[in-house]
Amino acid sequence: MSRHRLILALETSCDETAAAVVACDGGAIRVLGDAVITQDQVHATYGGVVPELASRAHLEKLTPAIRTAMERAGVAAQDLDAVAAGHRPGLIGSLLVGVSAAKAFAWSIQKPFLGVDHVQAHLAACHLGERPPAYPAVGLVASGGHTHVLSLQDPLHATLVARTRDDAAGEAFDKAASILGLGWPGGPHIERLAASGDPDALPLQAGRFAGSEDFSFSGLKTALLYAVRGVPQAPHRPPRPEPPSLDDARRADLCAAFQRAVVRSLERGVRSAVDRLRPRSLLAGGGVIRNGAVRAMLEQVAADSQVPLHLSAPAHCTDNAAMIGALAALRLQAGQADPLDLASEPLSLIARA
């Protein structure tokens, strides 16, 4: 029996500094050791990620993350068979830190380098489970920067089915939390308060486009803003009433209504793709997939459609290097590698219109 092939994977596309060592042997991909260093405290004061601060933090934290991942995996540099990094999409300054480090590491040990698409890697994280997905598949990526439905012919080839035309679902949660004074990142705050709120308290609904399954969350955010601050007064029109007081009960109701609107919008796009494409599997990954209501919705869609569901484990939903390693392992098994002059790119090729 041949030994497992070991890959060191790095992820620095936004505000998570992450490293992981994965082992691949045939269809099995396992995480041997990983480390994720968050930057929440760096950016919380600003209510969002500051690109320059993120790239500086990566410079400080990447080497400790690599050391931790390799120590947890019990491997040394000479044991590795390849080095990988997410090279698109993301903040270009942040991407450059991880990609440059991965290239240098690969060159120093004379092993292959692989660049990985971050969006597709969110779905490759589903291969870290005990049973790999069957293909063709439909995949939902929902995170702070991305909301896409993809058709996957196999793990390495995906085409765009639907996308957000403005805010991503995770971004919408962050902005809603900011409007409600809940702090950043917003998704966990919204989910926590929604559990005790009444989703029927406000008739919120995400935008739709005629003849398209694309998503839109910008108008939903504006509707929430008006519910909190009131509809702006218009000249030569009767005065508009003041909004209800924003007490704890009102916040919970607005969170519940907002969350339900986001979940229903995602459900509509996923159901449409599954009904039309008739896949053998339904995959989902990204930070928003940690949300319990989203996971429950996907379980219901899969049950209704009788399609096996593969959800990224909660620890592998938010940005992490294990998912980068999973996609890199699939590429390595297919005999693929990249030159050391591979460029970092701010946009995903598969997630473009």
C-alpha positions in Angstrom: 0.0 0.0 0.0 1.4 3.4 -1.0 1.8 6.0 1.8 -0.5 8.9 2.1 0.5 12.1 0.2 0.8 15.1 2.5 -0.1 18.6 1.6 0.6 21.8 3.5 -2.2 24.3 2.7 -2.3 28.0 3.5 -5.3 30.4 3.5 -5.0 34.2 3.8 -7.7 35.5 1.4 -9.4 37.8 3.9 -9.1 38.1 7.7 -8.3 34.5 8.8 -4.7 33.3 8.9 -4.8 29.6 8.5 -2.6 26.6 7.8 -3.4 22.9 7.6 -1.8 19.6 6.8 -4.0 17.1 4.9 -3.3 13.5 3.9 -4.8 12.0 0.8 -4.9 8.4 -0.3 -7.3 7.5 -3.1 -10.7 9.0 -2.3 -10.0 9.7 1.4 -8.8 13.1 2.5 -8.1 13.7 6.2 -7.0 16.7 8.2 -3.9 15.8 10.2 -3.4 19.2 11.8 -4.7 22.7 11.3 -4.6 26.2 12.9 -6.8 29.2 12.3 -5.9 32.6 13.8 -8.8 35.0 13.6 -8.5 38.8 13.3 -11.8 39.7 14.8 -10.3 41.9 17.5 -8.3 43.7 14.8 -11.3 44.7 12.8 -14.2 44.8 15.3 -13.6 48.5 16.0 -14.2 49.4 12.4 -17.2 47.2 11.9 -15.6 45.2 9.0 -12.3 44.1 7.5 -9.7 46.8 6.9 -7.5 45.4 4.0 -4.2 46.9 5.0 -4.6 45.8 8.6 -5.5 42.3 7.4 -2.4 41.8 5.3 -0.2 43.1 8.1 -1.7 40.6 10.5 -1.2 37.8 8.1 2.5 38.7 7.9 2.7 38.4 11.7 0.6 35.3 12.2 1.3 33.0 9.2 4.5 31.5 10.4 3.1 30.6 13.8 0.0 29.1 12.1 2.2 26.9 9.9 4.3 25.8 12.8 1.2 24.9 14.8 -0.4 23.0 12.0 2.7 20.9 11.3 3.3 20.2 15.0 -0.3 19.0 15.4 0.1 16.8 12.3 3.4 15.5 13.5 5.2 16.1 10.2 8.3 17.9 9.1 9.0 19.8 5.9 10.7 16.9 4.2 7.6 14.7 4.7 5.4 17.0 2.5 4.5 16.1 -1.0 3.1 19.5 -2.1 2.3 23.0 -0.8 -0.9 24.8 -1.6 -2.5 28.2 -1.1 -5.7 30.0 -1.9 -4.7 32.3 -4.8 -8.2 33.7 -5.7 -10.5 35.4 -4.9 -9.9 37.8 -2.0 -8.1 40.9 -0.8 -5.1 41.1 -3.1 -2.7 42.2 -0.3 -3.8 39.3 1.9 -3.7 36.8 -0.9 -0.1 37.8 -1.7 1.1 36.9 1.8 -0.2 33.3 1.7 0.7 32.7 -2.0 4.2 34.0 -1.6 4.8 31.9 1.5 3.5 28.8 -0.2 5.6 29.3 -3.3 8.7 29.9 -1.2 8.0 26.8 0.9 7.4 24.6 -2.1 10.6 25.9 -3.8 12.7 25.3 -0.7 11.7 21.6 -0.5 11.5 21.1 -4.2 7.9 20.0 -4.2 4.8 21.0 -6.4 2.9 24.2 -5.7 -0.8 24.4 -6.2 -3.0 27.5 -6.3 -6.6 27.0 -5.2 -9.9 28.8 -5.9 -11.3 29.8 -2.6 -14.9 29.6 -3.7 -14.6 26.1 -5.1 -12.6 25.1 -2.0 -15.6 25.8 0.2 -17.4 22.9 -1.6 -14.3 20.7 -1.6 -14.5 20.8 2.2 -17.3 18.4 1.8 -14.7 15.8 0.8 -13.3 15.9 4.3 -16.2 13.8 5.6 -16.2 10.0 5.7 -18.2 9.6 2.5 -17.2 11.7 -0.5 -20.0 13.3 -2.6 -21.2 11.7 -5.8 -21.2 13.8 -9.0 -22.6 15.7 -10.8 -23.6 17.9 -7.9 -25.2 21.2 -7.1 -23.3 23.4 -4.6 -24.2 26.4 -2.6 -21.4 28.7 -1.4 -22.7 31.3 1.1 -20.3 33.4 3.0 -19.4 37.0 3.9 -18.1 37.6 0.4 -19.8 35.1 -1.8 -23.3 33.7 -2.6 -23.2 31.4 -5.5 -25.0 28.3 -6.7 -22.7 26.1 -8.8 -23.1 23.1 -11.0 -20.2 20.7 -10.5 -19.5 18.1 -13.2 -16.8 16.7 -10.9 -14.9 18.1 -7.9 -12.6 20.1 -10.2 -15.0 21.6 -12.7 -17.8 23.9 -11.8 -20.1 26.3 -13.7 -22.1 29.2 -12.4 -25.8 28.8 -12.0 -26.8 31.8 -9.8 -25.0 34.5 -7.9 -25.7 37.6 -5.8 -25.9 40.8 -7.8 -25.1 43.0 -4.7 -24.4 41.9 -1.1 -23.4 38.4 -0.2 -25.6 36.7 2.3 -23.0 36.9 5.0 -22.4 40.6 4.2 -26.1 41.1 4.6 -26.1 39.6 8.0 -23.1 41.8 9.0 -24.9 44.9 7.8 -28.1 43.9 9.5 -26.3 43.4 12.8 -24.7 46.8 12.4 -28.1 48.5 11.9 -29.4 46.7 15.0 -26.3 47.7 17.0 -25.2 44.0 17.6 -21.6 44.1 16.7 -19.4 42.4 14.2 -19.2 39.7 12.8 -23.0 39.8 12.6 -24.1 36.3 11.6 -23.8 34.7 15.1 -25.6 37.7 16.7 -28.5 37.6 14.3 -28.9 33.8 14.7 -28.8 34.0 18.5 -31.5 36.7 18.8 -33.6 35.2 16.0 -34.2 32.1 18.1 -36.4 34.1 20.5 -38.0 36.4 17.9 -41.2 36.3 15.8 -40.3 36.1 12.1 -43.9 37.3 11.2 -43.3 40.6 13.0 -42.1 42.2 9.8 -42.9 41.1 6.2 -39.3 41.1 4.9 -38.5 39.5 1.6 -35.2 39.5 -0.4 -35.2 40.8 -4.0 -35.9 38.8 -7.1 -35.1 39.1 -10.8 -37.6 38.2 -13.5 -36.3 35.2 -15.5 -33.3 34.7 -13.2 -32.5 32.8 -10.0 -29.8 35.4 -9.0 -29.9 36.7 -5.4 -30.2 40.2 -4.1 -29.9 41.2 -0.5 -29.4 45.0 -0.7 -33.1 45.8 -0.7 -33.7 43.6 2.2 -31.0 45.4 4.2 -32.7 48.7 3.3 -36.1 47.5 4.4 -34.5 46.6 7.8 -32.9 50.0 8.0 -36.3 51.7 7.5 -37.9 49.4 10.1 -35.3 50.5 12.6 -34.9 54.2 11.8 -38.1 55.0 10.0 -38.9 55.7 6.4 -37.3 59.1 5.4 -39.6 62.0 5.3 -40.5 63.3 1.8 -41.2 66.9 0.8 -44.8 67.8 0.2 -46.0 64.5 1.6 -47.8 63.7 4.9 -45.4 63.1 7.8 -44.4 59.4 8.1 -44.9 57.7 11.5 -42.0 57.1 13.8 -40.7 53.5 14.0 -41.4 51.4 17.2 -38.9 51.6 19.9 -35.9 49.3 19.4 -36.0 47.3 22.6 -34.7 43.8 23.1 -38.0 42.1 22.0 -38.1 44.3 18.8 -34.5 43.4 18.0 -35.2 39.7 18.3 -38.3 40.0 16.1 -36.3 41.9 13.4 -33.5 39.3 13.5 -36.0 36.5 13.1 -37.7 38.2 10.2 -34.4 39.1 8.5 -32.9 35.6 8.9 -36.0 34.0 7.5 -35.9 36.2 4.5 -32.3 35.3 3.8 -33.0 31.6 4.3 -36.0 31.7 2.0 -34.0 33.4 -0.7 -31.2 30.8 -0.6 -33.8 28.0 -0.6 -35.5 29.4 -3.7 -32.2 29.4 -5.6 -31.1 26.0 -4.4 -34.4 24.3 -5.0 -34.6 25.7 -8.5 -31.1 24.3 -9.4 -31.8 20.9 -7.8 -35.1 20.6 -9.6 -33.7 21.6 -13.0 -30.3 19.8 -12.9 -31.3 16.6 -11.0 -27.8 16.2 -9.3 -26.6 13.1 -7.5 -25.5 15.3 -4.5 -26.2 18.6 -2.9 -23.1 20.3 -1.4 -22.9 23.5 0.7 -20.0 25.4 2.3 -19.1 28.9 3.5 -19.5 30.8 6.8 -23.3 31.2 6.4 -23.6 27.4 6.3 -22.8 27.4 10.0 -26.2 29.0 10.6 -28.6 26.5 12.0 -31.6 27.7 10.1 -29.7 27.5 6.8 -28.5 24.0 7.6 -32.1 22.9 8.5 -33.4 24.4 5.2 -30.8 22.5 3.2 -31.7 19.3 5.0 -35.3 19.8 4.0 -34.5 20.6 0.4 -32.4 17.4 0.2 -35.1 15.3 1.8 -37.8 16.7 -0.5 -35.6 16.1 -3.6 -34.3 12.8 -2.3 -30.7 14.0 -3.0 -27.9 13.1 -0.6 -26.7 16.2 1.3 -23.1 17.0 2.1 -22.6 20.0 4.5 -19.1 21.3 5.4 -18.4 20.6 9.1 -19.0 23.8 11.1 -15.2 24.1 11.7 -14.6 24.1 8.0 -17.4 26.5 7.0 -15.6 29.8 7.8 -12.3 30.5 6.0 -9.8 27.8 6.8 -6.9 26.0 5.2 -8.3 22.5 5.5 -10.7 23.3 2.6 -7.7 24.6 0.6 -5.9 21.4 1.3 -9.0 19.3 0.2 -9.2 20.9 -3.2 -5.4 20.8 -3.6 -5.5 17.1 -2.8 -8.1 16.5 -5.5 -6.0 18.5 -8.0 -2.8 16.6 -7.0 -4.5 13.3 -7.4 -5.5 14.4 -10.9 -1.9 15.1 -11.7 -2.2 18.9 -11.6 0.2 21.5 -10.3 1.0 25.2 -11.0 4.1 27.2 -11.9 5.7 29.4 -9.3 4.7 32.5 -11.3 1.0 31.8 -10.8 -0.6 35.2 -10.0 -2.9 36.0 -7.2 -6.3 37.3 -8.4 -9.0 39.3 -6.6 -11.8 37.5 -8.4 -12.9 33.9 -8.8 -13.1 32.6 -12.4 -16.0 30.2 -11.7 -18.0 32.8 -9.7 -18.2 35.4 -12.5 -21.3 36.0 -14.5 
